[in-house]
């Protein structure tokens, strides 16, 4: 949960309504996020750790800390596997 991420240069994100659309310009991979995912994306893009993101959002959404941490880790893993984020070194 202490891992921080960065957004690669070729990845663009735009807010459309209450959702975010992410596009990897090199691969053409397109990814859509709902409002909760948008909150996670914004904090990931700021370089926040998964733990920081979970702590920041736990009071906003009616969910347990454990569930939020699992959901944030799953979303980060999915975006990482599609090269939409990279582990910060």
N, C-alpha and C positions, 0 to 999 in steps of 0.2 A: 504493500500500500504506500510505500515511500517513493515509488518510481514517479519520475516527472517525464513529461513528453514535450516534443516540439512538433510544429507543423512544417513539413517539408516545403521548400520553395515552390514546387509545382502544384501544390494543393490550394484550391480556392474555395472559399465558403461564402455563401450569401443567405441572408435571412429573407424568406418569402412568406409573408403572412406571419403565422406563429411557428413556422418550421424553418429549419436550416437545410440547405442543399450544399453538399460538399462534392467537389469534382477534382479528381487527379488528372491534370492536363496531359500528362505523359501517357498514362494507361487508358484514359477515358473512363475510369471507374467513377461511378456516380453513387452517392449515398445520401439518404434523406433522414433527418432527425425530427422527432416530435418535440414539443416544448421542453420536456424533461431532458431529452438528449441534447437539445440546444444549450441548456444551462450547463451541462457537463462539458460540451464542446468549448464553450466560451472560457471555462475555467482551465481546461486542458491547454487551450491556445495561449493562456496567460502563463503557462509553465507550472501550474499548481500540481501538487502530488495527488495521487488517488485518495489518500487519507484526508488531505486538505479539502478536496472536492466533496467528499462524503460529509465532512464536518460542516461545510458551508451550506449544504443542501438538506441535511437531515431535518432541520426545523421548518423548511419550506414545504416539504412533502410529508404526508402522513404515512410514514414507513419506519421500520426499525433501522437502527444503525447497521446491523448485520445485513439486512436485505439491501439497503442502499449501497453498502460497500460491495456486495456481490454483483449488483446491477451495474455499478460504475466500472468494476473490474471487467465484467463481461463485455460492456460496450467498448472500453478501451482496447481489449483484446481483439475484438472484431475489427475495429478501425486500424489497429496495428497490423493485423493480418492482411489488410487491403492496402497497406502502405499510406494510409491517410494521416497517420501520426508516426513519429519515430521516438525511440527512447532517447532522452536527453543524456548526453555524456559529459 
